[in-house]
Amino acid sequence: MKELIELVETKQYTRLRQELSELNDADIAAFLEALENEDMLKIFRILPKALAADVFSYLPIEDQQVIITSLSDKEAANIINNLMADDATDLLEEMPANIVKKLLTNANSETRRDINHLLRYPEDSAGSIMTVEFVDLKENLTVEESIARIKKVGIDKETINICYVLDNKRTLVGTVALRYLLLSEPDAVIGDMMHENVISLHTLMDQEEVARQFQKYDFTAMPVVDNENRLVGIITVDDVVDIMQEEATEDMEKMAAIVPTDKPYMKTGVIETWKKRIPWLLLLMISATFTGGIITSFEDALSTCVVLTAYIPMLMDTGGNAGGQASVTIIRGLSLNEISFSDMFSVVWKEARVAILCGVSLALANFAKLLLIDRVTISVAAVVCITLIAAVFIAKIVGCLLPMAAKKIGFDPAVMASPFITTIVDALSLIIYFQVASQLLHLTS
């Protein structure tokens, strides 16, 4: 990479073109991504046409937009025509309407038809991420005829490892692997040797469910069918890897109280980052005022036993951490379909027992610390430790219930993650703390 950058800086473009032609397409894309836009455009233009189209598909959508808008109509059409239909569709979905119109106008009729076909499906559905470049065979073809067809049309397809067998109505009736074709007799009929138990995806299936199906069956490609079981496309494992990364990133951002974004961190501007973060921060700040209100209402009681104030942060943090542990575990289980709402009572029963064990363990350790190191009275230590057990118990119950309830009513469980749960647990922990203190220490507020 360092040598290539030196060639760019010294403008040795002939040698640079030769060096790049020996690299993998993905590595060339990574190199272009590291350059400033001006240099990236220069280097992209010196690539051979066929190589340029292949490299283009590996670039982030932001860099694709920069490149495609800088090319002439003819050059842009060449890129679009050589992209797989699903990659071209992803690009056009992010482009301004006037540029999309220009690109589609200059694209060939086959590419235009495929892109328009994919644009009809809802965002994040199987139909929107599938590709229409697949090999289909008729069930009455022989092996020899099938191999001849694969040789004729296979060069432009996403994959030829699995071929899909259709009847006269384009209904998916089976699949056959290329290796079986190569090892079978030339006059064998496809209908007699195909695998009839086909596992397929529906065009409207959510992309998260698509990823789960790939994980369940360990396929490298799966067919996508419509309501009449007609084959309309396929999804390959490379698309699923992108989905899993996208969904995991989205969940992590929601769990950190950030509005999800499709752009990489370094490609997101300061103002845009601010817009993504400030809504939840405002909401959590306002909700946290309830915590302050609880403390204020017990201000007089605290003044009679000031030492209690020192343990408020520890109780709130421990409760928040306990709730966060439970919520993350449940959210992950929900996303993997390991847990459903019908498992609520089993989950609560399990988390309750875990909470008791965790709470008692923490309380015993804290009780020893309070007496031996802090040297507080047994009464104060008892108040803190009883509250600690109650806080951990409530936190884990809330942490498991909220994501499941959110899933049930149609919200994303990740929204009910650590920040939101922590705010609730903090308020409940303080109320318990002051109530226990009032009873055991006979405080008056």
Stockholm file with secondary structure:
# STOCKHOLM 1.0

chainA/1-445         MKELIELVETKQYTRLRQELSELNDADIAAFLEALENEDMLKIFRILPKALAADVFSYLPIEDQQVIITSLSDKEAANIINNLMADDATDLLEEMPANIVKKLLTNANSETRRDINHLLRYPEDSAGSIMTVEFVDLKENLTVEESIARIKKVGIDKETINICYVLDNKRTLVGTVALRYLLLSEPDAVIGDMMHENVISLHTLMDQEEVARQFQKYDFTAMPVVDNENRLVGIITVDDVVDIMQEEATEDMEKMAAIVPTDKPYMKTGVIETWKKRIPWLLLLMISATFTGGIITSFEDALSTCVVLTAYIPMLMDTGGNAGGQASVTIIRGLSLNEISFSDMFSVVWKEARVAILCGVSLALANFAKLLLIDRVTISVAAVVCITLIAAVFIAKIVGCLLPMAAKKIGFDPAVMASPFITTIVDALSLIIYFQVASQLLHLTS
#=GR chainA/1-445 SS CHHHHHHHHTTCHHHHHHHHHTSCHHHHHHHHHTSCHHHHHHHHHHSCHHHHHHHHTTSCHHHHHHHHHHSCHHHHHHHHHHSCHHHHHHHHHTSCHHHHHHHHHHSCHHHHHHHHHHHTSCTTBHHHHCBSCCCEEETTCBHHHHHHHHHHHGGGSSCCSEEEEECTTCBEEEEEEHHHHHHSCTTCBHHHHSBCCCCCEETTSBHHHHHHHHHHHCCSEEEEECTTCBEEEEEEHHHHHHHHHHHHHHHHHHHTTCCCCSSCGGGSCHHHHHHHHHHHHHHHHHHHHHHHHHHHHTHHHHHHSGGGGGGHHHHHHHHHHHHHHHHHHHHHHHHTTSCCGGGHHHHHHHHHHHHHHHHHHHHHHHHHHIIIIICCCHHHHHHHHHHHHHHHHHHHHHHHHHHHHHHHTTCCGGGGSHHHHHHHHHHHHHHHHHHHHHHHHCCCC
#=GC SS_cons         CHHHHHHHHTTCHHHHHHHHHTSCHHHHHHHHHTSCHHHHHHHHHHSCHHHHHHHHTTSCHHHHHHHHHHSCHHHHHHHHHHSCHHHHHHHHHTSCHHHHHHHHHHSCHHHHHHHHHHHTSCTTBHHHHCBSCCCEEETTCBHHHHHHHHHHHGGGSSCCSEEEEECTTCBEEEEEEHHHHHHSCTTCBHHHHSBCCCCCEETTSBHHHHHHHHHHHCCSEEEEECTTCBEEEEEEHHHHHHHHHHHHHHHHHHHTTCCCCSSCGGGSCHHHHHHHHHHHHHHHHHHHHHHHHHHHHTHHHHHHSGGGGGGHHHHHHHHHHHHHHHHHHHHHHHHTTSCCGGGHHHHHHHHHHHHHHHHHHHHHHHHHHIIIIICCCHHHHHHHHHHHHHHHHHHHHHHHHHHHHHHHTTCCGGGGSHHHHHHHHHHHHHHHHHHHHHHHHCCCC
//
